[in-house]
């Protein structure tokens, strides 16, 4: 629906062709109404191709069309649910990967700090070694 200056919604009216007849429909979006009409037309063509369609009672024809539409609706809904489940699974995997990344980053930071401490100790030991070596050399002379 389109919004007017006073922020109220206004329905859009459009003509659609369904089953060879023109209908004037109103809704939020003319393109959407056209897509709905196109779906109905494709289902009508599909149902009309059913064996014995012309001999069926009109009420049964309508039921057949509705059953086909309901079937398609549930198939699409199941597919959407699968995608939703996949998205949730991927989101969980991403969360786990981020958690692992943060954990590894902390471990790396700790390892680098420990490396710095050990390098300072090595330097201290080298200095102490050189001092002792110098003291030993001076005591021999």
N, C-alpha and C positions, 0 to 999 in steps of 0.2 A: 504494500500500500504506500502511496505517496503521502508525505506530510505536507500540510498546509501551513500558512504563516502562523496560525494559532496553535500549531503543534498537534492537530488532530489528524487521524489517518483517513485517507480518501481511497476508495476502491477504484481500480482501473478496470474499465470495461473493454472487452475484446470479443470479436467473433471467431468462433472455432468451427471446424468441420469435423463432425463425428458421424461415422456410418453413412456418409453421403448427405447429411443434413447440417445446416448451419445453425449454430446456437450462439446466443449472446451471453457471455459469462462475465462476472465481475470478481476480481480478486486482487491480491497484493501485487502481482507481477504478470503482465501480459505474456511474456516469454514462457513463464512457468505454465500458464494455462495452455499455451500452444503445445508444450512438451507433454502435458497430461493428455490432451486430445490426441496427439500422435501415438502415445502409448495405447490409448483405448482403440484407436484405429488399427494398430498392428495386432492387438489381441482379437479384435473383431475379425480381421482377415484370417488369423490363425484358427479361431473357433469355427468360422464359416467353412474352413477346409476340412472340418471333421466329417467323417462318413455319416450320412443320413441327416445332416444339419437341416436341410430344407424341409424334411418331414417331421422335425421336432416341434413340439408345442412351444409357442413363444416364451412361455414362462420357463421352460426347460432350457431354451437357448440363453435366456438371461442368466439363469443359474450357472450354466456352463461358462459363460463369460466371467461371471463373478468368481467362480472357482479358479479359473486360470489366473485372474488378477490376484486373488488371495495367495495362490501358489507362488507366483512371482514375488509378491511382497515378502512372504516368509523366507524364500531363498535369499533375497537381498538382505533381509534382516539377519539371517544366520551368517552371511558373509560379513556383514558389518560387525557382528559380535565377534567373529573370528579375528577380524582386523583389530578390534578393540582389545581382545585378549593378547594378540601379538604385540600391540603397542605397550600394553601393561608389562608384558614379559621383557620387552626391550628396555623399558624404563627401569625395571628392576635390575637388569644386567648393567645398564648405564650407571645406576646408583652404586652397584657393587664395584664396578670398575673405578668409579670416582673415589670410593672409599679405599680401595686397594691402592690407588695412585697417591692419595693423601698419606696413607700408612707408609708406603715406600718412600715418599718424600721425607717424612719424619725420620725414617730409618737412615736414609742417606745423609740427612743433616746431622744426625747423631754420629754416624760413622765418620763424617768429615771433621766434626769436633774432636772425636777421639783420635783421628789421624793427626790433627794439629797438636794435641796434647802429647802424643807419642813422638812427633817430630821435635817438639821442644825438649822432651826428655832425652832424645838422641843427641841433640845439640849440647845439652847440659853434660851428658856423659862424655861426648867428644872433648868438650872443654876441660872437664875434670881429668880425662885421660892425658890430654896435652900438658896439663899442670903437673900431673904425677910424672910424666915422662921427662918434663923439664927439671923437676926436683931430683929425679933419679940421675939425670945427666950431670947436674951441678954437684951432687954428692960424690960422684966418681972422680971429679977433677980435683 
